[in-house]
Amino acid sequence: MPWIAAAAAEALPEGGHLRVELDGQPVLLAHLPAGFYAVHDTCLHRGASLSVLPLEGGEAVCHLHGWRFRVRDGVCVQVPSLRLRSFPVRIEDGTVYVET
């Protein structure tokens, strides 16, 4: 799988997140205290973007119905058997790369 430059690390302060389009798919890129994470940016219930609201405690919250997804692994808090696709992330020379 290719590694794609997603953002400058400095553009994503700790606690921040942003939506990027990588290989034609929406990805939520987040910077948590433990590092950078990337998950698919579409709620599994209603298909809404998860990057609309601020992260809460390392979780992306769907603005349509409140389902919460842990950004570090994509697990749905309400229905743990559901999981967003997550992507490996690395930082190199100040750039955040995501493996798609």
Biopython code that builds the backbone (N, CA, C, O; Angstrom):
import numpy as np
from Bio.PDB.StructureBuilder import StructureBuilder

atoms = [
    (1, "MET", "N", (0.824, -1.171, 0.000)),
    (1, "MET", "CA", (0.000, 0.000, 0.000)),
    (1, "MET", "C", (0.879, 1.248, 0.000)),
    (1, "MET", "O", (1.919, 1.274, 0.658)),
    (2, "PRO", "N", (0.473, 2.270, -0.725)),
    (2, "PRO", "CA", (1.309, 3.465, -0.788)),
    (2, "PRO", "C", (1.171, 4.357, 0.442)),
    (2, "PRO", "O", (0.109, 4.425, 1.060)),
    (3, "TRP", "N", (2.251, 5.031, 0.781)),
    (3, "TRP", "CA", (2.244, 6.067, 1.802)),
    (3, "TRP", "C", (1.998, 7.389, 1.097)),
    (3, "TRP", "O", (2.674, 7.710, 0.119)),
    (4, "ILE", "N", (1.033, 8.158, 1.588)),
    (4, "ILE", "CA", (0.658, 9.423, 0.950)),
    (4, "ILE", "C", (0.864, 10.557, 1.943)),
    (4, "ILE", "O", (0.457, 10.462, 3.101)),
    (5, "ALA", "N", (1.505, 11.639, 1.477)),
    (5, "ALA", "CA", (1.649, 12.833, 2.308)),
    (5, "ALA", "C", (0.265, 13.430, 2.531)),
    (5, "ALA", "O", (-0.417, 13.799, 1.576)),
    (6, "ALA", "N", (-0.152, 13.523, 3.802)),
    (6, "ALA", "CA", (-1.508, 13.973, 4.117)),
    (6, "ALA", "C", (-1.566, 15.418, 4.605)),
    (6, "ALA", "O", (-2.521, 16.136, 4.310)),
    (7, "ALA", "N", (-0.540, 15.848, 5.355)),
    (7, "ALA", "CA", (-0.548, 17.200, 5.922)),
    (7, "ALA", "C", (0.809, 17.498, 6.538)),
    (7, "ALA", "O", (1.589, 16.592, 6.833)),
    (8, "ALA", "N", (1.075, 18.776, 6.725)),
    (8, "ALA", "CA", (2.251, 19.177, 7.491)),
    (8, "ALA", "C", (1.931, 18.944, 8.960)),
    (8, "ALA", "O", (0.856, 19.322, 9.425)),
    (9, "ALA", "N", (2.844, 18.331, 9.692)),
    (9, "ALA", "CA", (2.605, 18.040, 11.107)),
    (9, "ALA", "C", (2.298, 19.315, 11.884)),
    (9, "ALA", "O", (1.465, 19.297, 12.790)),
    (10, "GLU", "N", (2.948, 20.402, 11.548)),
    (10, "GLU", "CA", (2.718, 21.667, 12.269)),
    (10, "GLU", "C", (1.325, 22.241, 12.020)),
    (10, "GLU", "O", (0.862, 23.079, 12.794)),
    (11, "ALA", "N", (0.656, 21.811, 10.962)),
    (11, "ALA", "CA", (-0.703, 22.281, 10.668)),
    (11, "ALA", "C", (-1.744, 21.589, 11.537)),
    (11, "ALA", "O", (-2.921, 21.949, 11.509)),
    (12, "LEU", "N", (-1.312, 20.596, 12.307)),
    (12, "LEU", "CA", (-2.239, 19.818, 13.114)),
    (12, "LEU", "C", (-1.760, 19.808, 14.571)),
    (12, "LEU", "O", (-1.062, 18.884, 14.990)),
    (13, "PRO", "N", (-2.139, 20.840, 15.345)),
    (13, "PRO", "CA", (-1.694, 20.894, 16.734)),
    (13, "PRO", "C", (-2.318, 19.773, 17.565)),
    (13, "PRO", "O", (-3.351, 19.220, 17.187)),
    (14, "GLU", "N", (-1.703, 19.443, 18.678)),
    (14, "GLU", "CA", (-2.234, 18.386, 19.546)),
    (14, "GLU", "C", (-3.680, 18.706, 19.925)),
    (14, "GLU", "O", (-3.997, 19.822, 20.337)),
    (15, "GLY", "N", (-4.536, 17.717, 19.780)),
    (15, "GLY", "CA", (-5.967, 17.883, 20.040)),
    (15, "GLY", "C", (-6.758, 18.250, 18.796)),
    (15, "GLY", "O", (-7.989, 18.242, 18.805)),
    (16, "GLY", "N", (-6.041, 18.573, 17.723)),
    (16, "GLY", "CA", (-6.703, 18.972, 16.487)),
    (16, "GLY", "C", (-6.957, 17.815, 15.541)),
    (16, "GLY", "O", (-6.418, 16.720, 15.697)),
    (17, "HIS", "N", (-7.791, 18.092, 14.561)),
    (17, "HIS", "CA", (-8.061, 17.098, 13.529)),
    (17, "HIS", "C", (-8.457, 17.807, 12.245)),
    (17, "HIS", "O", (-8.821, 18.983, 12.251)),
    (18, "LEU", "N", (-8.381, 17.077, 11.154)),
    (18, "LEU", "CA", (-8.817, 17.619, 9.874)),
    (18, "LEU", "C", (-9.217, 16.485, 8.951)),
    (18, "LEU", "O", (-8.845, 15.328, 9.148)),
    (19, "ARG", "N", (-9.986, 16.853, 7.936)),
    (19, "ARG", "CA", (-10.423, 15.882, 6.931)),
    (19, "ARG", "C", (-9.519, 16.045, 5.714)),
    (19, "ARG", "O", (-9.284, 17.156, 5.238)),
    (20, "VAL", "N", (-9.021, 14.922, 5.224)),
    (20, "VAL", "CA", (-8.218, 14.923, 4.002)),
    (20, "VAL", "C", (-8.789, 13.869, 3.054)),
    (20, "VAL", "O", (-9.424, 12.910, 3.495)),
    (21, "GLU", "N", (-8.571, 14.043, 1.796)),
    (21, "GLU", "CA", (-8.989, 13.085, 0.772)),
    (21, "GLU", "C", (-7.740, 12.358, 0.322)),
    (21, "GLU", "O", (-6.822, 12.980, -0.215)),
    (22, "LEU", "N", (-7.688, 11.046, 0.531)),
    (22, "LEU", "CA", (-6.520, 10.247, 0.160)),
    (22, "LEU", "C", (-6.970, 9.077, -0.691)),
    (22, "LEU", "O", (-7.812, 8.283, -0.272)),
    (23, "ASP", "N", (-6.417, 8.973, -1.871)),
    (23, "ASP", "CA", (-6.796, 7.894, -2.793)),
    (23, "ASP", "C", (-8.311, 7.822, -2.984)),
    (23, "ASP", "O", (-8.883, 6.736, -3.088)),
    (24, "GLY", "N", (-8.955, 8.994, -3.029)),
    (24, "GLY", "CA", (-10.388, 9.053, -3.266)),
    (24, "GLY", "C", (-11.258, 8.714, -2.071)),
    (24, "GLY", "O", (-12.470, 8.559, -2.219)),
    (25, "GLN", "N", (-10.667, 8.595, -0.886)),
    (25, "GLN", "CA", (-11.475, 8.302, 0.295)),
    (25, "GLN", "C", (-11.286, 9.373, 1.370)),
    (25, "GLN", "O", (-10.185, 9.893, 1.553)),
    (26, "PRO", "N", (-12.373, 9.697, 2.080)),
    (26, "PRO", "CA", (-12.273, 10.699, 3.138)),
    (26, "PRO", "C", (-11.608, 10.108, 4.380)),
    (26, "PRO", "O", (-11.978, 9.030, 4.846)),
    (27, "VAL", "N", (-10.631, 10.826, 4.901)),
    (27, "VAL", "CA", (-9.873, 10.354, 6.060)),
    (27, "VAL", "C", (-9.858, 11.448, 7.113)),
    (27, "VAL", "O", (-9.590, 12.610, 6.807)),
    (28, "LEU", "N", (-10.148, 11.074, 8.364)),
    (28, "LEU", "CA", (-10.022, 11.978, 9.494)),
    (28, "LEU", "C", (-8.631, 11.771, 10.070)),
    (28, "LEU", "O", (-8.293, 10.682, 10.532)),
    (29, "LEU", "N", (-7.845, 12.811, 10.039)),
    (29, "LEU", "CA", (-6.482, 12.791, 10.555)),
    (29, "LEU", "C", (-6.493, 13.548, 11.872)),
    (29, "LEU", "O", (-6.953, 14.689, 11.922)),
    (30, "ALA", "N", (-5.995, 12.935, 12.941)),
    (30, "ALA", "CA", (-6.054, 13.536, 14.271)),
    (30, "ALA", "C", (-4.702, 13.475, 14.961)),
    (30, "ALA", "O", (-3.916, 12.550, 14.758)),
    (31, "HIS", "N", (-4.453, 14.493, 15.787)),
    (31, "HIS", "CA", (-3.238, 14.539, 16.597)),
    (31, "HIS", "C", (-3.660, 14.479, 18.066)),
    (31, "HIS", "O", (-4.151, 15.461, 18.621)),
    (32, "LEU", "N", (-3.464, 13.332, 18.676)),
    (32, "LEU", "CA", (-3.776, 13.123, 20.084)),
    (32, "LEU", "C", (-2.482, 13.167, 20.892)),
    (32, "LEU", "O", (-1.400, 13.142, 20.307)),
    (33, "PRO", "N", (-2.567, 13.233, 22.228)),
    (33, "PRO", "CA", (-1.335, 13.262, 23.028)),
    (33, "PRO", "C", (-0.390, 12.086, 22.737)),
    (33, "PRO", "O", (0.828, 12.232, 22.835)),
    (34, "ALA", "N", (-0.944, 10.932, 22.383)),
    (34, "ALA", "CA", (-0.113, 9.752, 22.119)),
    (34, "ALA", "C", (0.427, 9.704, 20.696)),
    (34, "ALA", "O", (1.228, 8.824, 20.380)),
    (35, "GLY", "N", (0.013, 10.623, 19.829)),
    (35, "GLY", "CA", (0.522, 10.638, 18.464)),
    (35, "GLY", "C", (-0.544, 10.978, 17.442)),
    (35, "GLY", "O", (-1.616, 11.481, 17.776)),
    (36, "PHE", "N", (-0.224, 10.692, 16.188)),
    (36, "PHE", "CA", (-1.120, 10.966, 15.074)),
    (36, "PHE", "C", (-1.867, 9.696, 14.680)),
    (36, "PHE", "O", (-1.302, 8.603, 14.707)),
    (37, "TYR", "N", (-3.146, 9.846, 14.314)),
    (37, "TYR", "CA", (-3.988, 8.720, 13.941)),
    (37, "TYR", "C", (-4.821, 9.089, 12.725)),
    (37, "TYR", "O", (-5.080, 10.265, 12.471)),
    (38, "ALA", "N", (-5.238, 8.077, 11.979)),
    (38, "ALA", "CA", (-6.086, 8.296, 10.812)),
    (38, "ALA", "C", (-7.144, 7.199, 10.742)),
    (38, "ALA", "O", (-6.834, 6.013, 10.856)),
    (39, "VAL", "N", (-8.402, 7.614, 10.552)),
    (39, "VAL", "CA", (-9.518, 6.684, 10.381)),
    (39, "VAL", "C", (-10.389, 7.179, 9.232)),
    (39, "VAL", "O", (-10.333, 8.348, 8.852)),
    (40, "HIS", "N", (-11.181, 6.282, 8.695)),
    (40, "HIS", "CA", (-12.118, 6.655, 7.635)),
    (40, "HIS", "C", (-13.087, 7.692, 8.198)),
    (40, "HIS", "O", (-13.593, 7.527, 9.309)),
    (41, "ASP", "N", (-13.348, 8.749, 7.448)),
    (41, "ASP", "CA", (-14.147, 9.867, 7.941)),
    (41, "ASP", "C", (-15.622, 9.746, 7.551)),
    (41, "ASP", "O", (-16.212, 10.698, 7.040)),
    (42, "THR", "N", (-16.206, 8.584, 7.792)),
    (42, "THR", "CA", (-17.626, 8.395, 7.486)),
    (42, "THR", "C", (-18.256, 7.522, 8.567)),
    (42, "THR", "O", (-17.815, 6.397, 8.804)),
    (43, "CYS", "N", (-19.289, 8.051, 9.222)),
    (43, "CYS", "CA", (-19.991, 7.295, 10.259)),
    (43, "CYS", "C", (-20.600, 6.035, 9.661)),
    (43, "CYS", "O", (-21.150, 6.065, 8.561)),
    (44, "LEU", "N", (-20.500, 4.947, 10.379)),
    (44, "LEU", "CA", (-21.009, 3.664, 9.901)),
    (44, "LEU", "C", (-22.532, 3.569, 9.964)),
    (44, "LEU", "O", (-23.120, 2.682, 9.345)),
    (45, "HIS", "N", (-23.168, 4.461, 10.694)),
    (45, "HIS", "CA", (-24.614, 4.403, 10.861)),
    (45, "HIS", "C", (-25.353, 5.198, 9.789)),
    (45, "HIS", "O", (-26.240, 4.661, 9.125)),
    (46, "ARG", "N", (-25.001, 6.465, 9.615)),
    (46, "ARG", "CA", (-25.722, 7.332, 8.692)),
    (46, "ARG", "C", (-24.864, 7.892, 7.566)),
    (46, "ARG", "O", (-25.372, 8.623, 6.716)),
    (47, "GLY", "N", (-23.577, 7.567, 7.542)),
    (47, "GLY", "CA", (-22.715, 8.025, 6.465)),
    (47, "GLY", "C", (-22.246, 9.461, 6.560)),
    (47, "GLY", "O", (-21.716, 10.000, 5.588)),
    (48, "ALA", "N", (-22.429, 10.097, 7.713)),
    (48, "ALA", "CA", (-22.027, 11.493, 7.894)),
    (48, "ALA", "C", (-20.522, 11.602, 8.130)),
    (48, "ALA", "O", (-19.883, 10.662, 8.602)),
    (49, "SER", "N", (-19.973, 12.759, 7.795)),
    (49, "SER", "CA", (-18.573, 13.039, 8.083)),
    (49, "SER", "C", (-18.387, 13.152, 9.592)),
    (49, "SER", "O", (-19.202, 13.771, 10.276)),
    (50, "LEU", "N", (-17.323, 12.559, 10.109)),
    (50, "LEU", "CA", (-17.017, 12.619, 11.533)),
    (50, "LEU", "C", (-16.098, 13.782, 11.886)),
    (50, "LEU", "O", (-15.834, 14.029, 13.063)),
    (51, "SER", "N", (-15.616, 14.489, 10.888)),
    (51, "SER", "CA", (-14.690, 15.586, 11.149)),
    (51, "SER", "C", (-15.398, 16.916, 11.369)),
    (51, "SER", "O", (-14.739, 17.944, 11.530)),
    (52, "VAL", "N", (-16.730, 16.916, 11.378)),
    (52, "VAL", "CA", (-17.505, 18.153, 11.527)),
    (52, "VAL", "C", (-17.367, 18.736, 12.933)),
    (52, "VAL", "O", (-17.176, 19.943, 13.082)),
    (53, "LEU", "N", (-17.460, 17.903, 13.955)),
    (53, "LEU", "CA", (-17.398, 18.367, 15.345)),
    (53, "LEU", "C", (-15.989, 18.209, 15.909)),
    (53, "LEU", "O", (-15.204, 17.404, 15.407)),
    (54, "PRO", "N", (-15.664, 18.982, 16.961)),
    (54, "PRO", "CA", (-14.370, 18.786, 17.627)),
    (54, "PRO", "C", (-14.285, 17.393, 18.244)),
    (54, "PRO", "O", (-15.301, 16.800, 18.606)),
    (55, "LEU", "N", (-13.071, 16.883, 18.356)),
    (55, "LEU", "CA", (-12.870, 15.604, 19.037)),
    (55, "LEU", "C", (-13.181, 15.784, 20.519)),
    (55, "LEU", "O", (-12.959, 16.852, 21.091)),
    (56, "GLU", "N", (-13.697, 14.724, 21.126)),
    (56, "GLU", "CA", (-13.989, 14.741, 22.565)),
    (56, "GLU", "C", (-13.287, 13.558, 23.210)),
    (56, "GLU", "O", (-13.692, 12.410, 23.027)),
    (57, "GLY", "N", (-12.239, 13.841, 23.961)),
    (57, "GLY", "CA", (-11.524, 12.763, 24.642)),
    (57, "GLY", "C", (-10.955, 11.725, 23.695)),
    (57, "GLY", "O", (-10.968, 10.533, 24.004)),
    (58, "GLY", "N", (-10.461, 12.153, 22.556)),
    (58, "GLY", "CA", (-9.896, 11.212, 21.588)),
    (58, "GLY", "C", (-10.936, 10.478, 20.769)),
    (58, "GLY", "O", (-10.626, 9.487, 20.107)),
    (59, "GLU", "N", (-12.178, 10.962, 20.811)),
    (59, "GLU", "CA", (-13.259, 10.332, 20.056)),
    (59, "GLU", "C", (-13.872, 11.318, 19.070)),
    (59, "GLU", "O", (-14.049, 12.499, 19.371)),
    (60, "ALA", "N", (-14.192, 10.803, 17.885)),
    (60, "ALA", "CA", (-14.927, 11.576, 16.883)),
    (60, "ALA", "C", (-16.408, 11.304, 17.123)),
    (60, "ALA", "O", (-16.809, 10.156, 17.313)),
    (61, "VAL", "N", (-17.215, 12.354, 17.115)),
    (61, "VAL", "CA", (-18.637, 12.236, 17.411)),
    (61, "VAL", "C", (-19.442, 12.573, 16.164)),
    (61, "VAL", "O", (-19.218, 13.609, 15.538)),
    (62, "CYS", "N", (-20.373, 11.704, 15.803)),
    (62, "CYS", "CA", (-21.234, 11.964, 14.649)),
    (62, "CYS", "C", (-22.229, 13.065, 15.006)),
    (62, "CYS", "O", (-22.918, 12.982, 16.023)),
    (63, "HIS", "N", (-22.299, 14.087, 14.172)),
    (63, "HIS", "CA", (-23.201, 15.205, 14.439)),
    (63, "HIS", "C", (-24.674, 14.862, 14.178)),
    (63, "HIS", "O", (-25.554, 15.621, 14.581)),
    (64, "LEU", "N", (-24.955, 13.751, 13.522)),
    (64, "LEU", "CA", (-26.343, 13.389, 13.241)),
    (64, "LEU", "C", (-27.023, 12.656, 14.394)),
    (64, "LEU", "O", (-28.204, 12.879, 14.660)),
    (65, "HIS", "N", (-26.290, 11.789, 15.074)),
    (65, "HIS", "CA", (-26.951, 10.974, 16.093)),
    (65, "HIS", "C", (-26.079, 10.654, 17.307)),
    (65, "HIS", "O", (-26.507, 9.915, 18.194)),
    (66, "GLY", "N", (-24.873, 11.196, 17.356)),
    (66, "GLY", "CA", (-24.052, 11.076, 18.556)),
    (66, "GLY", "C", (-23.203, 9.837, 18.720)),
    (66, "GLY", "O", (-22.553, 9.675, 19.753)),
    (67, "TRP", "N", (-23.187, 8.949, 17.726)),
    (67, "TRP", "CA", (-22.280, 7.806, 17.863)),
    (67, "TRP", "C", (-20.864, 8.325, 17.974)),
    (67, "TRP", "O", (-20.489, 9.306, 17.332)),
    (68, "ARG", "N", (-20.074, 7.639, 18.812)),
    (68, "ARG", "CA", (-18.693, 8.040, 19.081)),
    (68, "ARG", "C", (-17.745, 6.951, 18.595)),
    (68, "ARG", "O", (-17.999, 5.760, 18.777)),
    (69, "PHE", "N", (-16.651, 7.379, 17.975)),
    (69, "PHE", "CA", (-15.641, 6.459, 17.458)),
    (69, "PHE", "C", (-14.277, 6.859, 18.010)),
    (69, "PHE", "O", (-13.869, 8.016, 17.909)),
    (70, "ARG", "N", (-13.569, 5.875, 18.603)),
    (70, "ARG", "CA", (-12.213, 6.145, 19.090)),
    (70, "ARG", "C", (-11.293, 6.343, 17.886)),
    (70, "ARG", "O", (-11.223, 5.495, 16.996)),
    (71, "VAL", "N", (-10.604, 7.455, 17.874)),
    (71, "VAL", "CA", (-9.732, 7.772, 16.747)),
    (71, "VAL", "C", (-8.509, 6.861, 16.711)),
    (71, "VAL", "O", (-7.981, 6.594, 15.631)),
    (72, "ARG", "N", (-8.052, 6.385, 17.846)),
    (72, "ARG", "CA", (-6.831, 5.569, 17.865)),
    (72, "ARG", "C", (-7.013, 4.203, 17.215)),
    (72, "ARG", "O", (-6.048, 3.619, 16.721)),
    (73, "ASP", "N", (-8.259, 3.682, 17.209)),
    (73, "ASP", "CA", (-8.455, 2.359, 16.610)),
    (73, "ASP", "C", (-9.756, 2.222, 15.807)),
    (73, "ASP", "O", (-10.015, 1.164, 15.233)),
    (74, "GLY", "N", (-10.572, 3.277, 15.762)),
    (74, "GLY", "CA", (-11.797, 3.256, 14.964)),
    (74, "GLY", "C", (-12.988, 2.571, 15.598)),
    (74, "GLY", "O", (-14.050, 2.515, 14.978)),
    (75, "VAL", "N", (-12.859, 2.044, 16.816)),
    (75, "VAL", "CA", (-13.947, 1.308, 17.458)),
    (75, "VAL", "C", (-15.099, 2.252, 17.817)),
    (75, "VAL", "O", (-14.878, 3.349, 18.330)),
    (76, "CYS", "N", (-16.319, 1.813, 17.543)),
    (76, "CYS", "CA", (-17.526, 2.548, 17.914)),
    (76, "CYS", "C", (-17.797, 2.298, 19.400)),
    (76, "CYS", "O", (-17.903, 1.147, 19.823)),
    (77, "VAL", "N", (-17.909, 3.351, 20.180)),
    (77, "VAL", "CA", (-18.115, 3.219, 21.622)),
    (77, "VAL", "C", (-19.472, 2.571, 21.920)),
    (77, "VAL", "O", (-19.570, 1.728, 22.812)),
    (78, "GLN", "N", (-20.512, 2.954, 21.185)),
    (78, "GLN", "CA", (-21.849, 2.418, 21.433)),
    (78, "GLN", "C", (-22.007, 0.969, 20.963)),
    (78, "GLN", "O", (-22.724, 0.185, 21.585)),
    (79, "VAL", "N", (-21.339, 0.620, 19.872)),
    (79, "VAL", "CA", (-21.440, -0.731, 19.302)),
    (79, "VAL", "C", (-20.022, -1.217, 19.009)),
    (79, "VAL", "O", (-19.559, -1.119, 17.872)),
    (80, "PRO", "N", (-19.327, -1.741, 20.025)),
    (80, "PRO", "CA", (-17.909, -2.096, 19.870)),
    (80, "PRO", "C", (-17.595, -3.100, 18.762)),
    (80, "PRO", "O", (-16.442, -3.212, 18.346)),
    (81, "SER", "N", (-18.579, -3.815, 18.289)),
    (81, "SER", "CA", (-18.317, -4.740, 17.181)),
    (81, "SER", "C", (-18.164, -3.999, 15.855)),
    (81, "SER", "O", (-17.732, -4.584, 14.862)),
    (82, "LEU", "N", (-18.516, -2.714, 15.839)),
    (82, "LEU", "CA", (-18.349, -1.894, 14.632)),
    (82, "LEU", "C", (-17.056, -1.107, 14.731)),
    (82, "LEU", "O", (-16.698, -0.599, 15.794)),
    (83, "ARG", "N", (-16.371, -1.016, 13.619)),
    (83, "ARG", "CA", (-15.075, -0.334, 13.621)),
    (83, "ARG", "C", (-14.862, 0.381, 12.284)),
    (83, "ARG", "O", (-15.086, -0.182, 11.213)),
    (84, "LEU", "N", (-14.424, 1.633, 12.384)),
    (84, "LEU", "CA", (-14.011, 2.362, 11.192)),
    (84, "LEU", "C", (-12.688, 1.791, 10.699)),
    (84, "LEU", "O", (-11.899, 1.274, 11.489)),
    (85, "ARG", "N", (-12.447, 1.884, 9.409)),
    (85, "ARG", "CA", (-11.133, 1.505, 8.902)),
    (85, "ARG", "C", (-10.113, 2.489, 9.451)),
    (85, "ARG", "O", (-10.316, 3.702, 9.396)),
    (86, "SER", "N", (-9.028, 1.969, 9.975)),
    (86, "SER", "CA", (-7.946, 2.829, 10.439)),
    (86, "SER", "C", (-6.742, 2.634, 9.533)),
    (86, "SER", "O", (-6.601, 1.601, 8.878)),
    (87, "PHE", "N", (-5.888, 3.628, 9.506)),
    (87, "PHE", "CA", (-4.746, 3.645, 8.598)),
    (87, "PHE", "C", (-3.460, 3.871, 9.383)),
    (87, "PHE", "O", (-3.447, 4.676, 10.315)),
    (88, "PRO", "N", (-2.375, 3.178, 9.028)),
    (88, "PRO", "CA", (-1.081, 3.457, 9.646)),
    (88, "PRO", "C", (-0.642, 4.887, 9.321)),
    (88, "PRO", "O", (-0.897, 5.401, 8.232)),
    (89, "VAL", "N", (0.026, 5.516, 10.295)),
    (89, "VAL", "CA", (0.494, 6.895, 10.155)),
    (89, "VAL", "C", (1.950, 6.956, 10.567)),
    (89, "VAL", "O", (2.370, 6.281, 11.507)),
    (90, "ARG", "N", (2.713, 7.764, 9.864)),
    (90, "ARG", "CA", (4.096, 8.029, 10.265)),
    (90, "ARG", "C", (4.404, 9.504, 9.998)),
    (90, "ARG", "O", (3.780, 10.140, 9.150)),
    (91, "ILE", "N", (5.375, 10.027, 10.740)),
    (91, "ILE", "CA", (5.830, 11.405, 10.559)),
    (91, "ILE", "C", (7.248, 11.339, 10.027)),
    (91, "ILE", "O", (8.106, 10.645, 10.572)),
    (92, "GLU", "N", (7.472, 12.068, 8.961)),
    (92, "GLU", "CA", (8.805, 12.098, 8.363)),
    (92, "GLU", "C", (9.095, 13.506, 7.864)),
    (92, "GLU", "O", (8.336, 14.056, 7.066)),
    (93, "ASP", "N", (10.187, 14.082, 8.332)),
    (93, "ASP", "CA", (10.600, 15.440, 7.930)),
    (93, "ASP", "C", (9.463, 16.459, 8.072)),
    (93, "ASP", "O", (9.282, 17.321, 7.211)),
    (94, "GLY", "N", (8.699, 16.350, 9.168)),
    (94, "GLY", "CA", (7.644, 17.308, 9.438)),
    (94, "GLY", "C", (6.361, 17.103, 8.645)),
    (94, "GLY", "O", (5.470, 17.951, 8.671)),
    (95, "THR", "N", (6.266, 15.988, 7.946)),
    (95, "THR", "CA", (5.070, 15.676, 7.158)),
    (95, "THR", "C", (4.405, 14.441, 7.723)),
    (95, "THR", "O", (5.074, 13.480, 8.105)),
    (96, "VAL", "N", (3.064, 14.471, 7.775)),
    (96, "VAL", "CA", (2.294, 13.324, 8.207)),
    (96, "VAL", "C", (1.961, 12.479, 6.992)),
    (96, "VAL", "O", (1.339, 12.963, 6.046)),
    (97, "TYR", "N", (2.369, 11.223, 7.011)),
    (97, "TYR", "CA", (2.100, 10.282, 5.920)),
    (97, "TYR", "C", (1.093, 9.238, 6.403)),
    (97, "TYR", "O", (1.157, 8.775, 7.541)),
    (98, "VAL", "N", (0.172, 8.881, 5.524)),
    (98, "VAL", "CA", (-0.837, 7.871, 5.817)),
    (98, "VAL", "C", (-0.717, 6.765, 4.784)),
    (98, "VAL", "O", (-0.628, 7.026, 3.585)),
    (99, "GLU", "N", (-0.717, 5.526, 5.262)),
    (99, "GLU", "CA", (-0.669, 4.392, 4.345)),
    (99, "GLU", "C", (-2.097, 3.989, 3.982)),
    (99, "GLU", "O", (-2.895, 3.631, 4.849)),
    (100, "THR", "N", (-2.400, 4.054, 2.701)),
    (100, "THR", "CA", (-3.757, 3.737, 2.266)),
    (100, "THR", "C", (-3.798, 2.344, 1.691)),
    (100, "THR", "O", (-4.857, 1.883, 1.265)),
]
sb = StructureBuilder()
sb.init_structure("model")
sb.init_model(0)
sb.init_chain("A")
sb.init_seg("    ")
for serial, (resi, resn, name, xyz) in enumerate(atoms, 1):
    if name == "N":
        sb.init_residue(resn, " ", resi, " ")
    sb.init_atom(name, np.array(xyz, "f"), 0.0, 1.0, " ", f" {name:<3s}", serial, name[0])
structure = sb.get_structure()
